[in-house]
């Protein structure tokens, strides 16, 4: 069994907010491709940034218990956005899923 250790000797944990950022980051590009049928890259980037920002703020709001931290919300949003961009170029584009999502529903 493989055990990962951090610098302080502890094991890394996967929090539910990290899991939400991961799932949204992987799924959001397909949702954007379904909504934005054109090839306008700027619009897609803005939509992904908005989804990522909403995810970051929502994650922080749910775990803050009264002490909301904008810095942590920004880190959550950036994490989601980086995962989304990486999933576009590393998963969805090479497999052709993005093209199929854009083509779906066209007449």
C-alpha positions as CSV (number, residue, x, y, z in Angstrom):
1,X,0.0,0.0,0.0
2,X,1.3,3.5,-0.9
3,X,1.3,6.0,1.9
4,X,1.9,9.6,1.1
5,X,3.4,11.8,3.8
6,X,3.6,15.6,4.0
7,X,6.7,17.5,5.2
8,X,5.5,17.4,8.8
9,X,4.9,13.6,8.7
10,X,1.2,13.7,8.5
11,X,-1.0,12.1,5.8
12,X,-2.8,14.4,3.3
13,X,-6.5,14.5,3.6
14,X,-9.1,15.2,0.9
15,X,-11.7,17.7,2.2
16,X,-15.1,17.9,0.7
17,X,-14.4,21.4,-0.5
18,X,-11.4,20.1,-2.4
19,X,-13.6,17.4,-3.9
20,X,-16.2,19.9,-4.9
21,X,-13.6,22.0,-6.6
22,X,-12.3,19.0,-8.4
23,X,-15.7,17.8,-9.6
24,X,-16.8,21.2,-10.7
25,X,-13.5,21.9,-12.4
26,X,-13.8,18.7,-14.5
27,X,-17.5,19.0,-15.3
28,X,-17.7,22.8,-15.9
29,X,-16.0,22.8,-19.3
30,X,-18.5,20.4,-20.7
31,X,-21.4,22.5,-19.3
32,X,-19.8,25.6,-20.9
33,X,-19.4,23.8,-24.2
34,X,-23.1,22.8,-24.1
35,X,-24.2,26.3,-23.3
36,X,-21.8,28.2,-25.6
37,X,-22.2,26.5,-29.0
38,X,-19.8,28.9,-30.7
39,X,-16.1,28.9,-30.7
40,X,-15.7,32.2,-28.8
41,X,-12.8,31.5,-26.5
42,X,-13.2,34.7,-24.5
43,X,-16.8,33.9,-23.6
44,X,-15.9,30.4,-22.5
45,X,-13.1,31.7,-20.4
46,X,-15.4,34.2,-18.7
47,X,-18.0,31.6,-18.1
48,X,-15.4,29.2,-16.6
49,X,-14.1,32.0,-14.4
50,X,-17.6,32.9,-13.2
51,X,-18.4,29.2,-12.4
52,X,-15.0,28.9,-10.6
53,X,-15.6,32.1,-8.6
54,X,-19.1,31.0,-7.6
55,X,-17.7,27.6,-6.5
56,X,-14.9,29.3,-4.5
57,X,-17.2,31.7,-2.7
58,X,-19.8,28.9,-2.0
59,X,-17.2,26.5,-0.7
60,X,-15.8,29.2,1.7
61,X,-19.3,30.3,2.8
62,X,-20.3,26.7,3.6
63,X,-17.2,26.0,5.8
64,X,-16.6,29.5,7.2
65,X,-19.1,29.2,10.1
66,X,-19.3,33.0,10.6
67,X,-15.8,34.0,9.6
68,X,-15.7,34.3,5.8
69,X,-12.2,34.7,4.3
70,X,-12.0,36.2,0.8
71,X,-8.5,35.0,0.4
72,X,-9.5,31.4,0.9
73,X,-12.4,31.9,-1.5
74,X,-10.0,33.2,-4.1
75,X,-7.7,30.2,-3.6
76,X,-10.7,27.8,-4.0
77,X,-11.8,29.7,-7.1
78,X,-8.3,29.6,-8.7
79,X,-8.0,25.9,-7.9
80,X,-11.3,25.2,-9.6
81,X,-10.3,27.3,-12.6
82,X,-6.9,25.6,-13.0
83,X,-8.5,22.2,-12.8
84,X,-11.1,23.3,-15.4
85,X,-8.5,24.5,-17.9
86,X,-6.3,21.5,-17.3
87,X,-9.3,19.2,-17.9
88,X,-10.1,21.0,-21.2
89,X,-6.6,20.5,-22.6
90,X,-5.8,17.2,-20.9
91,X,-9.0,15.3,-21.1
92,X,-11.9,16.8,-23.0
93,X,-10.2,18.2,-26.1
94,X,-7.9,15.1,-26.8
95,X,-10.9,12.7,-26.4
96,X,-13.2,14.8,-28.6
97,X,-15.8,15.2,-25.9
98,X,-15.7,19.0,-26.2
99,X,-16.4,18.9,-29.9
100,X,-19.3,16.5,-29.4
101,X,-20.7,18.8,-26.7
102,X,-20.5,21.8,-28.9
103,X,-22.1,19.9,-31.8
104,X,-25.0,18.5,-29.8
105,X,-28.2,20.3,-30.5
106,X,-27.0,22.0,-33.6
107,X,-29.3,21.9,-36.6
